[in-house]
Amino acid sequence: MQGSEHVPDTDSGALQELRVVEAELNERWPETKIEPSLERIRALTDLLAEPQRGYPVVHVAGTNGKSSTSRMVDALLSRRGLRVGRYTSPHLQMATERISIDGGPISPSGYVEAYRDVAPYVSIVDSRSEIAMSKFEVLTGMALAAFAEAPVEAAVLEVGLGGSWDATNVADAQVAVLCPVSVDHAEYLGSDIAGIAAEKAGVIKPDSVVVLASQPAEAERVIMERIAEVGATVAREGHEFGVLERTVAVGGQMLRLQGLSGIYDEVFLPLHGEHQARNAALALATVEAFFGAGAEHHLDADTIGEAFAGVITPGRLERVRAAPSVLVDAAHNPHGARALADALTSEFSFRRLVAVVSVMADKDARGILAELEPVVEELVITRNSSPRAMDPDELAGLAAEVFGQERIGVEPRLDDAVESAIGMAEETSDPGEAISGGGVVITGSVVTAGEGRALFGKEPA
């Protein structure tokens, strides 16, 4: 299997095969539809000889920050010399992004091969179950098998939805990471924070180490109960690890981090926002726990610095154009939108900021808009290509209640919306006023951010 090949194929035949595979996968239950059971994924991994037991696993759960934290953990483990597999979801631009080996997406041909390798076993599972395997379950099987075939020396698995019943939970992680918990996917997980936390805490296994981000009190209580129940060990943000100092720097921020094994000074992170600094502390503690926390396991400062300096998080406050600046961000719930707004306020000085927004119909659009309103001068409502996208007129109605009708515009096509927003960002009230200092942020969903990247010629990463 060509699992480690992550240079994009230029062969049109490989891309066509990829489209065929995606079409087959899309005939299955979508990732937004789940049936709470691990029976199907366990049946598949049993047939595949349990590939998830061939390497140690770091399991990343929570509501926000999972993908960024997973990428940082990957970078740190790789810099320590390990061959790492990373499984994340959803993708921004191309399905191959979900399965990463050696720090980059699997190639289209590698993705197709991974699918063809597991397809016969998927058919067997389907024939034995009343409910066929979902798309996400099949993708999880593909990733686990590809990692075993590579082979990798560590796998970083990002939970797709929830925790206990997520297909990734077929793996028993030696380190479980709990990013901040908030309300999302309410139609499946409910709106009770304690209940959501209980579902996400299902990734915590006996005798594992839990690296816990700061949580709402009701979430932390439930998570700590699970930790005690299974006999896990916990490291908590703000207690055993955290951000000691943070200074905004050109192109990112300079950090002083408290790890489990000591203090790390002058760590440059080429990402914006306090939330990314906290993700960095979470990732650092995770890797320390992976190798065994303690003064004797203090990580080399140069290795840590090099790993963080090279971190790339596509679609997370990512600049895709200058003058006017255009940023893309995958915020898709109020918690994410709040982190985006805080970063825009603290780390950018836009004279005028215009947001291009498309939100999925099953998301808390009003909550997202309310978080953006204080920092955005004008809004252009649009629609991304997903069939789940909220109708622009419906979203505009909600936006009018939050922003006022005079501050919003509607452009049904994303490219037109971006062009309109750029024009608005360049407008001035005084003919003699410089047009510099305007900015555009494209946000509202992962799909919106991904399509925004593509508009500006950014390759999948």
Sequence and secondary structure as in RCSB ss.txt:
>XXXX:A:sequence
MQGSEHVPDTDSGALQELRVVEAELNERWPETKIEPSLERIRALTDLLAEPQRGYPVVHVAGTNGKSSTSRMVDA
LLSRRGLRVGRYTSPHLQMATERISIDGGPISPSGYVEAYRDVAPYVSIVDSRSEIAMSKFEVLTGMALAAFAEA
PVEAAVLEVGLGGSWDATNVADAQVAVLCPVSVDHAEYLGSDIAGIAAEKAGVIKPDSVVVLASQPAEAERVIME
RIAEVGATVAREGHEFGVLERTVAVGGQMLRLQGLSGIYDEVFLPLHGEHQARNAALALATVEAFFGAGAEHHLD
ADTIGEAFAGVITPGRLERVRAAPSVLVDAAHNPHGARALADALTSEFSFRRLVAVVSVMADKDARGILAELEPV
VEELVITRNSSPRAMDPDELAGLAAEVFGQERIGVEPRLDDAVESAIGMAEETSDPGEAISGGGVVITGSVVTAG
EGRALFGKEPA
>XXXX:A:secstr
  TT  S    HHHHHHHHHHHHHHTTS  TT   S SHHHHHHHHHTT GGGSS EEEEESSSSHHHHHHHHHH
HHHHTT  EEEE SS SS GGGGEEETTEE  HHHHHHHHHHHHHHHHHHHHH SS   HHHHHHHHHHHHHHHT
T SEEEEE SSSSTTSGGGGS  SEEEE       HHHH S HHHHHHHHGGG  TT EEEE    HHHHHHHHH
HHHHHT EEEEBTTTBEEEEEEEETTEEEEEEE SS EEEEEEE S SHHHHHHHHHHHHHHHHHH  SGGG   
HHHHHHHHHT   TTSSEEEETTTEEEE    SHHHHHHHHHHHHHH   SEEEEEE  BTTS HHHHHHHHTTT
 SEEEEEE S TTB  HHHHHHHHHHHH GGGEEEEEEHHHHHHHHHHHHH  SSTTS  TTEEEEEESSHHHHH
HHHHHTT    
